[in-house]
Amino acid sequence: MAGPEEFDAVLVGGGIMSATLATMLGELEPGWRIAVVERLDEAGLESSSAWNNAGTGHAGLCEFNYTPRGPDGTVDVSRAVEIGEQFAASLLFWARLTTAGVLGPPGDFVRPVPHLGFGRGAEGVAHLRARHEALGGHPLFADTEFSDDPAVLRDWVPLMFADRPPGEPVALTRSTRGTDVDFGVLTRRLLDVVRGRGGDVRLQQEVTSLHRRNDIWHVELRDRRTGAPRRMRAPFVFVGTGGGTLPLLQRAGVPEVRRYGAFPISGRFLRTARPDLVAAHRAKVYGHAEPGAPTISVPHLDHRTVDGREYLLFGPFAAFSPRFLRTGRRTDLLRSVRPGNLPVLAASARDNRSLMAYLVRQLAQTPAARTAALRTFLPTVRPEDWELVPAGQRVQVLKTSGGRGAMVGFGTEIVTSAGGSLAALLGASPGASTAAATMVDVLAASFPARMSDWAARLHEIAPTAGAGDRLDPADLTARTDEARRILGLVPDGVPGGDPA
Ligand SMILES: Cc1cc2nc3c(=O)[nH]c(=O)nc-3n(C[C@H](O)[C@H](O)[C@H](O)COP(=O)(O)OP(=O)(O)OC[C@H]3O[C@@H](n4cnc5c(N)ncnc54)[C@H](O)[C@@H]3O)c2cc1C
């Protein structure tokens, strides 16, 4: 076997996270030798692929789960504001690369689609109204309108409200600052930027193991075309292998995850491309989860554009597959069970009974039940117009928290080991939308001593992304409006205006 190749940073996995980090590192340290290694024929084909996620540019504009309502009726909006700021960092990051002429036409990966929150029943409407009032003071949310007037609702989303039987209280909020993002295309564009700056992007190379000797990470790979083994060495490794992260960290013997377990939940969506339906619903509408159901079950009806074709998507519906990647192995779940994580697996099964019951209900769901769920959004749905399509795998990470088995997959967790020389990302939510901010957090966790040298550059690359880099909300909104204009999300000269 040839000797190992030497790099300054090896990023394992060619998804949106590695692509974002590689782009940032290439800009911060132009002299570094950076490698991104991906096991599939192309990058961005797993969770970051357009059909494996919902493509929502999560910015806190419409998601109930980011604004929980307390028993006294008040709504905590801090998470929605945080996600709004994080998504703003992503927009600023993409806009800067677009201005530099290296990211290609932005309309290929991000498009304006209004984001609406949908409150049903007296409780749902009260929650939506309180959410709208509580967010009203923040400039990022200033354009959001609330209405429970049937005529306005019909005007905003005719497909949902033109033929809705009267009776149930309903209301909407609507922001025209929403987006639909093709994270798969974006991943490949970012990796083109990395290549253009001299980085190495290696496809069909599977990392089989990692170990550290003399302060250097040794990365063992297998060429999937020829089966030939290869080796790389680098002082810094990022594991951005999505659902494959925990198994790789387990194989590397990373002590920080010794007690972690994992449980995969796959998603499915109902999809239609019927032209009149697609034309009548240019929005992403997020409802609220049924009582006791997890946040990943929040139903939404989305307008999507993928490969130049328009669709409507409704879901998600949970499903089960023991694989940790769409292209993973049926033995993934079994192989992740170790003596060290057995207690957490047992505690998670014990302490997440309502989630387990929800999953069982979802697995037992009939086509008629899925149509009934869609009917709460589209009263006139015809089942024959819709097909059930698989989405991505979410690998929920299990750990013990406060003596209880907890699923952390509903958030994103950065794990670092060996003094930050290895960083990895576990969990999937809010995911791709916050990639720029999350990767700045990875840099801060892994390179604390360099952060002061990098601060000015990082502020240019992705302002607002760093915890100590908060912009004043009005300033942030002004810069976000400019980024949105560069990305073609508003007509020229109409900051924050209605793109329709
Ligand atoms: C159903 C669903 C809906 C979602 N909806 C949204 C949404 O609307 N908005 C949003 O922002 N986020 C959403 N997400 C989350 C989002 O998709 C993920 O957070 C994001 O794509 C994760 O990117 P990643 O780069 O970490 O992983 P991935 O895109 O999965 O990339 C990991 C890469 O690593 C490669 N790999 C794995 N193992 C190895 C190995 N050993 N060697 C080399 N390469 C390897 C894989 O082939 C893959 O290409 C959703 C997720 C799901 C499951």
The ligand as an SDF file (V2000), in Angstrom:
LIG
                    3D

 53 58  0  0  0  0  0  0  0  0999 V2000
  -36.8640   13.7440    7.0680 C   0  0  0  0  0  0  0  0  0  0  0  0
  -35.9000   14.8750    7.2560 C   0  0  0  0  0  0  0  0  0  0  0  0
  -36.2900   16.1770    6.9760 C   0  0  0  0  0  0  0  0  0  0  0  0
  -35.3870   17.2430    7.1710 C   0  0  0  0  0  0  0  0  0  0  0  0
  -35.7900   18.4980    6.8380 N   0  0  0  0  0  0  0  0  0  0  0  0
  -34.9190   19.5290    6.9620 C   0  0  0  0  0  0  0  0  0  0  0  0
  -35.2940   20.8270    6.5470 C   0  0  0  0  0  0  0  0  0  0  0  0
  -36.4100   21.0250    6.0520 O   0  0  0  0  0  0  0  0  0  0  0  0
  -34.4020   21.8290    6.7020 N   0  0  0  0  0  0  0  0  0  0  0  0
  -33.1580   21.6260    7.2410 C   0  0  0  0  0  0  0  0  0  0  0  0
  -32.4080   22.5870    7.3620 O   0  0  0  0  0  0  0  0  0  0  0  0
  -32.7640   20.3850    7.6320 N   0  0  0  0  0  0  0  0  0  0  0  0
  -33.6040   19.3450    7.4900 C   0  0  0  0  0  0  0  0  0  0  0  0
  -33.2250   18.0820    7.8550 N   0  0  0  0  0  0  0  0  0  0  0  0
  -31.8870   17.8930    8.4350 C   0  0  0  0  0  0  0  0  0  0  0  0
  -30.7990   17.9150    7.3610 C   0  0  0  0  0  0  0  0  0  0  0  0
  -31.1430   17.0900    6.2730 O   0  0  0  0  0  0  0  0  0  0  0  0
  -29.4910   17.4440    7.9830 C   0  0  0  0  0  0  0  0  0  0  0  0
  -29.2450   18.1440    9.1870 O   0  0  0  0  0  0  0  0  0  0  0  0
  -28.2820   17.7000    7.0910 C   0  0  0  0  0  0  0  0  0  0  0  0
  -28.5180   17.3220    5.7550 O   0  0  0  0  0  0  0  0  0  0  0  0
  -27.0990   16.9170    7.6640 C   0  0  0  0  0  0  0  0  0  0  0  0
  -25.9790   17.1450    6.8400 O   0  0  0  0  0  0  0  0  0  0  0  0
  -24.6480   16.3220    7.0910 P   0  0  0  0  0  0  0  0  0  0  0  0
  -23.6290   16.9110    6.2110 O   0  0  0  0  0  0  0  0  0  0  0  0
  -24.3690   16.2820    8.5550 O   0  0  0  0  0  0  0  0  0  0  0  0
  -25.0180   14.8130    6.7090 O   0  0  0  0  0  0  0  0  0  0  0  0
  -25.2630   14.1050    5.2820 P   0  0  0  0  0  0  0  0  0  0  0  0
  -25.8370   15.0040    4.2670 O   0  0  0  0  0  0  0  0  0  0  0  0
  -25.9690   12.8250    5.5560 O   0  0  0  0  0  0  0  0  0  0  0  0
  -23.7770   13.8160    4.8060 O   0  0  0  0  0  0  0  0  0  0  0  0
  -22.9910   12.8050    5.3710 C   0  0  0  0  0  0  0  0  0  0  0  0
  -22.1350   12.2300    4.2550 C   0  0  0  0  0  0  0  0  0  0  0  0
  -21.1670   11.3570    4.8140 O   0  0  0  0  0  0  0  0  0  0  0  0
  -20.9920   10.2620    3.9350 C   0  0  0  0  0  0  0  0  0  0  0  0
  -20.4120    9.1740    4.7110 N   0  0  0  0  0  0  0  0  0  0  0  0
  -20.9980    8.4270    5.6790 C   0  0  0  0  0  0  0  0  0  0  0  0
  -20.1100    7.5480    6.2010 N   0  0  0  0  0  0  0  0  0  0  0  0
  -18.9450    7.7510    5.5440 C   0  0  0  0  0  0  0  0  0  0  0  0
  -17.6540    7.1530    5.6380 C   0  0  0  0  0  0  0  0  0  0  0  0
  -17.3950    6.1810    6.5160 N   0  0  0  0  0  0  0  0  0  0  0  0
  -16.6680    7.5810    4.7980 N   0  0  0  0  0  0  0  0  0  0  0  0
  -16.8990    8.5930    3.9070 C   0  0  0  0  0  0  0  0  0  0  0  0
  -18.1110    9.1870    3.7850 N   0  0  0  0  0  0  0  0  0  0  0  0
  -19.1160    8.7740    4.6020 C   0  0  0  0  0  0  0  0  0  0  0  0
  -22.4090    9.9830    3.4390 C   0  0  0  0  0  0  0  0  0  0  0  0
  -22.4090    9.2450    2.2300 O   0  0  0  0  0  0  0  0  0  0  0  0
  -22.9460   11.3970    3.2730 C   0  0  0  0  0  0  0  0  0  0  0  0
  -22.7570   11.9080    1.9650 O   0  0  0  0  0  0  0  0  0  0  0  0
  -34.0800   16.9980    7.6720 C   0  0  0  0  0  0  0  0  0  0  0  0
  -33.6810   15.6770    7.9470 C   0  0  0  0  0  0  0  0  0  0  0  0
  -34.5670   14.6300    7.7270 C   0  0  0  0  0  0  0  0  0  0  0  0
  -34.1150   13.2400    7.9860 C   0  0  0  0  0  0  0  0  0  0  0  0
  1  2  1  0
  2  3  1  0
  2 52  2  0
  3  4  2  0
  4  5  1  0
  4 50  1  0
  5  6  2  0
  6  7  1  0
  6 13  1  0
  7  8  2  0
  7  9  1  0
  9 10  1  0
 10 11  2  0
 10 12  1  0
 12 13  2  0
 13 14  1  0
 14 15  1  0
 14 50  1  0
 15 16  1  0
 16 17  1  0
 16 18  1  0
 18 19  1  0
 18 20  1  0
 20 21  1  0
 20 22  1  0
 22 23  1  0
 23 24  1  0
 24 25  2  0
 24 26  1  0
 24 27  1  0
 27 28  1  0
 28 29  2  0
 28 30  1  0
 28 31  1  0
 31 32  1  0
 32 33  1  0
 33 34  1  0
 33 48  1  0
 34 35  1  0
 35 36  1  0
 35 46  1  0
 36 37  1  0
 36 45  1  0
 37 38  2  0
 38 39  1  0
 39 40  1  0
 39 45  2  0
 40 41  1  0
 40 42  2  0
 42 43  1  0
 43 44  2  0
 44 45  1  0
 46 47  1  0
 46 48  1  0
 48 49  1  0
 50 51  2  0
 51 52  1  0
 52 53  1  0
M  END
$$$$
